[in-house]
Every structure is written in C-alpha cells, then in structure tokens.
Amino acid sequence: MEVKLSPELERKVRARAGEPSATPSDVVTEALKSFFGPDSMTAAEIDELNRSIDKGLAEAASGQWIEGDEAEQTARRRLISRHKV
C-alpha cells in the first residue's frame, strides 16, 4: 500500500521518526493503532478499563490521590514504558 501525505504531515512524521529507534513506518503504525484502538477494544478490555476507572474513583473519594505534576510525570513514565518495543 502506498499512502501520500501532505507536506506538513510528512514533516511531522519525519520529525517524530528522528527520535531514537523510530522509523517513519513506526510512526505511522503507532498513529494508526491510536486511531483504530478504541474501536477495536474487546469486551474484556472495556471491562478492565471500567474496573480501573472505578478503582481510581474510589481511591480519590477516600482521599488517595497524587498532585497534578506528580500524576503527570507518573502517567508519562507509564506510557513510555508501555510503548517501548
């Protein structure tokens, strides 16, 4: 399959591919996974997500949470570790 990108999108893909161990193909593949991901979730994955949300809401209601900056840093670390190949 051949896909034609606008010059702006091609520039963005090349810039992202300049990051360690990423190729333009990797960047496009990850973007498409993100795009199609929610549509392809299984019932079990949705149930697990709902359980995680319920757990988080219960923890917040009982006063168990972390402040904004720390929460953002923790979330970034988790995302990075999940997407490492």
Phi, psi and omega per residue, in radians:
M1 nan 2.395 3.081
E2 -2.039 2.366 -3.111
V3 -2.202 2.344 3.121
K4 -1.770 2.143 3.124
L5 -1.774 2.646 3.025
S6 -1.151 2.742 3.114
P7 -0.965 -0.657 3.140
E8 -1.141 -0.801 3.125
L9 -1.154 -0.679 3.110
E10 -1.079 -0.710 3.108
R11 -1.087 -0.742 -3.141
K12 -1.153 -0.721 3.122
V13 -1.113 -0.798 3.137
R14 -1.101 -0.672 3.120
A15 -1.121 -0.762 3.137
R16 -1.199 -0.623 3.136
A17 -1.204 -0.296 3.098
G18 -1.259 -0.165 3.108
E19 -1.292 2.772 -3.080
P20 -0.905 2.306 3.040
S21 0.950 0.624 3.068
A22 -2.147 2.401 3.055
T23 -1.948 2.859 3.066
P24 -0.959 -0.682 3.110
S25 -1.079 -0.724 3.101
D26 -1.061 -0.754 -3.104
V27 -1.098 -0.817 -3.133
V28 -1.153 -0.719 3.116
T29 -1.046 -0.815 3.128
E30 -1.115 -0.680 3.118
A31 -1.104 -0.737 3.129
L32 -1.199 -0.626 3.067
K33 -1.071 -0.736 3.116
S34 -1.130 -0.713 -3.120
F35 -1.135 -0.801 -3.077
F36 -1.571 -0.254 -3.042
G37 -0.874 -0.967 -3.090
P38 -1.064 -0.567 -3.128
D39 -1.245 -0.382 -3.043
S40 -1.846 0.237 3.124
M41 -1.211 2.419 3.092
T42 -1.425 2.886 3.100
A43 -1.036 -0.672 3.134
A44 -1.139 -0.686 3.117
E45 -1.174 -0.677 3.101
I46 -1.152 -0.728 3.091
D47 -1.061 -0.759 3.128
E48 -1.109 -0.730 3.100
L49 -1.081 -0.760 3.118
N50 -1.115 -0.665 3.092
R51 -1.119 -0.717 3.123
S52 -1.121 -0.710 3.110
I53 -1.119 -0.810 3.121
D54 -1.036 -0.731 3.127
K55 -1.097 -0.792 3.135
G56 -1.094 -0.715 3.115
L57 -1.146 -0.695 3.111
A58 -1.131 -0.727 3.109
E59 -1.102 -0.747 3.127
A60 -1.120 -0.713 -3.139
A61 -1.109 -0.498 -3.136
S62 -1.635 0.158 3.083
G63 1.535 0.167 -3.140
Q64 -1.692 1.730 3.056
W65 -2.693 2.957 3.073
I66 -2.059 2.662 -3.082
E67 -1.192 2.832 -3.021
G68 -0.849 -0.978 -3.086
D69 -1.081 -0.762 3.135
E70 -1.155 -0.697 3.123
A71 -1.105 -0.734 3.135
E72 -1.113 -0.779 3.132
Q73 -1.105 -0.725 3.114
T74 -1.107 -0.776 3.132
A75 -1.093 -0.737 3.118
R76 -1.079 -0.769 3.127
R77 -1.070 -0.734 3.138
R78 -1.125 -0.764 3.128
L79 -1.095 -0.758 -3.131
I80 -1.101 -0.767 -3.115
S81 -1.191 -0.556 3.127
R82 -1.265 -0.507 -3.051
H83 -1.741 0.083 3.051
K84 -1.317 2.394 -3.110
V85 -1.713 nan nan
